[in-house]
């Protein structure tokens, strides 16, 4: 994006530069395009930050060693096994669930 900005500055300094009407190559059109790209780049950057925060939140909810979903599911499996025995139909229902 920096190169595009430098390019538009140089083109703007060319005495008598005229673009074909409707070509999208006028300096003002190039600057508008550059501004649109910069705005989109910022939007992507903001979305990445939001996504990283969401992933971190999900990860902590699932992977926390004490209170995470994975730990709770393992505890439930263990409780069912101890209450109903490893060969019971009740334990058979939960033992195959992958964590």
Backbone torsions as a table, in degrees:
resi	resn	phi	psi	omega
1	UNK	NA	-32.3	178.7
2	UNK	-64.1	-39.6	-180.0
3	UNK	-64.0	-38.5	178.3
4	UNK	-64.2	-40.4	177.1
5	UNK	-62.3	-44.4	177.7
6	UNK	-62.7	-41.3	-179.6
7	UNK	-61.4	-45.6	-178.4
8	UNK	-67.2	-32.3	176.7
9	UNK	-65.6	-44.3	179.6
10	UNK	-63.9	-45.7	179.8
11	UNK	-61.0	-38.5	-179.8
12	UNK	-63.9	-27.3	-179.0
13	UNK	-84.5	-10.0	-179.0
14	UNK	-74.2	116.0	-178.7
15	UNK	-64.1	126.9	176.0
16	UNK	80.1	10.5	179.4
17	UNK	-64.1	125.3	176.0
18	UNK	-131.1	135.8	176.3
19	UNK	-101.9	161.7	176.1
20	UNK	-68.6	127.8	179.7
21	UNK	-55.2	134.0	179.2
22	UNK	82.5	1.6	-178.1
23	UNK	-82.0	-16.4	-176.3
24	UNK	79.2	13.0	-175.9
25	UNK	-106.8	5.9	176.2
26	UNK	-67.9	149.5	-177.3
27	UNK	-56.7	-43.6	-179.9
28	UNK	-62.3	-38.2	178.4
29	UNK	-68.1	-38.4	177.6
30	UNK	-65.0	-41.3	178.7
31	UNK	-65.9	-38.7	177.1
32	UNK	-64.1	-41.1	178.2
33	UNK	-64.1	-43.5	177.8
34	UNK	-60.3	-44.2	179.0
35	UNK	-62.6	-39.5	178.1
36	UNK	-64.2	-43.2	178.0
37	UNK	-63.5	-42.3	178.7
38	UNK	-61.4	-42.0	178.8
39	UNK	-63.3	-41.9	178.1
40	UNK	-66.6	-38.4	177.0
41	UNK	-61.5	-41.0	177.8
42	UNK	-65.6	-39.7	179.0
43	UNK	-62.6	-42.0	177.7
44	UNK	-64.4	-42.7	179.1
45	UNK	-60.9	-44.7	178.4
46	UNK	-63.8	-38.5	179.6
47	UNK	-65.6	-36.6	178.4
48	UNK	-63.7	-42.2	178.9
49	UNK	-63.2	-43.9	179.0
50	UNK	-63.4	-42.7	179.6
51	UNK	-63.9	-44.4	179.0
52	UNK	-60.9	-39.8	178.2
53	UNK	-65.6	-41.4	179.1
54	UNK	-64.8	-40.9	178.6
55	UNK	-64.9	-41.8	178.9
56	UNK	-63.3	-41.2	178.6
57	UNK	-64.0	-47.2	178.8
58	UNK	-59.2	-45.5	-177.3
59	UNK	-60.8	-43.4	-179.4
60	UNK	-68.6	-35.2	178.2
61	UNK	-68.5	-33.3	-177.7
62	UNK	-89.1	-42.2	-168.3
63	UNK	-99.0	-7.1	-179.0
64	UNK	-54.1	129.0	-172.7
65	UNK	-63.9	-26.8	-177.0
66	UNK	-102.2	-43.2	-172.7
67	UNK	-117.5	-0.1	-178.0
68	UNK	-68.3	158.2	-179.2
69	UNK	-57.6	-41.4	179.8
70	UNK	-61.3	-45.6	179.4
71	UNK	-63.4	-39.7	180.0
72	UNK	-67.0	-40.1	179.2
73	UNK	-65.0	-40.3	177.3
74	UNK	-63.3	-40.2	178.8
75	UNK	-64.7	-38.8	178.2
76	UNK	-65.0	-44.5	177.5
77	UNK	-57.5	-45.9	-179.4
78	UNK	-62.4	-41.8	180.0
79	UNK	-65.3	-43.1	179.4
80	UNK	-63.7	-41.4	179.5
81	UNK	-63.4	-43.7	-178.6
82	UNK	-70.6	-32.0	-179.1
83	UNK	-78.7	-38.1	-170.9
84	UNK	-113.3	-5.4	-178.8
85	UNK	82.5	154.5	-174.8
86	UNK	-68.4	-21.3	-178.0
87	UNK	-98.7	5.8	-175.4
88	UNK	-78.9	159.1	176.2
89	UNK	-66.7	-33.6	-179.7
90	UNK	-64.0	-45.2	179.4
91	UNK	-69.1	-34.3	178.8
92	UNK	-60.3	-30.2	-179.7
93	UNK	-69.8	-31.3	-176.2
94	UNK	-104.9	-21.1	-173.1
95	UNK	-66.6	-27.1	-178.8
96	UNK	-83.9	-4.4	-179.7
97	UNK	-73.9	122.2	-178.4
98	UNK	-81.8	141.0	179.9
99	UNK	-109.0	NA	NA
